[in-house]
Amino acid sequence: METAPELARLFPPVLRAWLAARGCKEARWVPAGERPPAPEGCAVFDFPLDLPGSPLRWLVLRLRFAPGTGLSPDDRARLGTYLGGLAPFLVGWSPATRDPWVTLSRETLLVVEHQVRNFLNSLLMNAAVLSLHAGHEGPDPVLEQIESDGQRCLDVVRQLLHPPG
């Protein structure tokens, strides 16, 4: 089973064997709001984790299974309970004492970079539109969108550079 490095501790050997026996081929983080479609013929199961203070709070754990395999509803419930029990430990780390496994993989950083780039592009496009609307009275929805995009960008960068703790 392939996993991103930061997922290694989520799946001890016994859990890896359990997932492999059910056909699991990959575990990775995907953006919660922009989940890519499942590869053709494969089953995927997404597990949102309750990590409100973590840099990973906007990601969802995705498990991909070989065609014709997957998790039963009972297996999904068991795995969801297991992952839910880990949440307090995943958000409780201190930046000064964090384990190296919390370091984000290249794949995850590419996702973050893509999101930051999208927010910045939106911010710049809205700034261009705002310049065309200069002089209007009252609240400008474009200006409000610029503020929202800028705040989302700042939040993502802060989570990467200054994790809570």
N, C-alpha and C positions, 0 to 999 in steps of 0.2 A: 504494500500500500504506500503510495507516494504521499508525503505531507510536506508542508512548508516547515522550515526549522522551528518556528515559534509554536507549532502545534505538537512537537515531539512529546512534551510532558503531558499533554492532554490524553495521549494514547499510550499507556504502558503496554508492554509486550502481550499481556493476557487480553487486553482490549483490542490490540491490533489483530491478534489471532481470531478473536470473536468476529471482528468486522471482516477480516479476510475470508473466513468461512462462509460469510453471507455475500461474498462477491465484491466487497469494497475495493476500489482501485485507486481512489484519490481522496484526500481531505485537504481543503484549502479555504481561505477566507475569500468572500465575495462581498461587494458593496451591497448593503441592505436595500438601498433604493434603486439600484440598477443591476439586478441579478441577471446574469447572462442565461440564455436558454440552455437546456440540457443537450449534450451531444446526442445525435440521432441514435435511437435504440437504447440509450442508457437511462437508468433511473437516477435521479438526484434527490437528496433530502437535505433541506436547509434547516439549520438549528440556530435561531436567534438566541444570543446569550445576553443576560441582563447585566451589562457592564457600563453603567451610566458615567462613571468617572474614569474610564480607561481610554487610552488612545485607540483601542479596538472597538469602541462602542458603536460605531456605524457600520461594522462588518458583521456578516452572518457566516457561520460555519457551514460549508457545503461538502457533503459526501457524495461521491460519484461511484456508481456500481456498474459492473459489467452487464451487458444486455441479458435480460431474463433473470436477473438476481435483484436483491434489494432487501429492505427491512420490512418485517411485518408490522402492523400497528402496535403490537405489544413490544417488539424490539425498539421501535421508534420511541415509545413511551419510556422504556428502560434507559435508553441512551439519553433522552431529554432530561430525565431525572438525574442521571450521572453528571451531565454537563451543567445542569442548573446548580448542583451541589458544589461545583468548582468555582462558580462566579465570585463568592466572597474572597477566595484565595487569589483569583486573577486580578482583582481590583485592589487588593491590600498591599501591593508591593510598594516599596519606597524607591525613588530614583537612585538614591545613594547605595542601596543594597540589592538592587534588582538582579535577577539571574540573567545570564546571557540568552536564555531561551526566549525572553520577552522581546529581544531585538527582532525587528521586523525583517522578513525575508525580502529578497530583491523583487519578487512577484508582488508582494503587498505594497512595497514602496512604489512600484510602477502604478498600481491602482491609485495610491494616494496622490502621486504626481499628476496623474491624469485628472483626478477630481479637482486639484488645485488649479491646474491649467484651465479646466472648464469654467470654474468660478471666476478666474481672472479674465478669461475671454468674454464672459457675460458682463463682467464689470466694465470692461473697456468698450464693448459694444453699446451698453446702456449710457456710458459717458458720452459717446459720440451722438447718440440720439438726444440726450439731454442738452447738448450744445445747440441743437436745432430748435429746441423748445424754450430756449432762454427767453425770459421776459414774461412768461405766463404767470398769472396770479393764483394763489392757493397751493395746496399740496400737489406735488407732481408725482404720479405713480412711477415714472421712470426713475426719479431721484430716490424714491423709497426702495425700488428694486436695486439700485446701486448700493444703497446702504446695507440691504439684506445680503447681497452677493459679497460685499466687502467683509461683513461680519462672519459669514460662513468660511471665507478664505482664512480670515484671522483665526477662527476657531480650529480649523484643520492644522494650520501651522503651529499654533500654540500647543495642541495635543502632541504634535511630533517633537517639538523642541523643548517643551516644558511639561512633561507628563505630570498629572496630579500626584500628590503624595506627600 
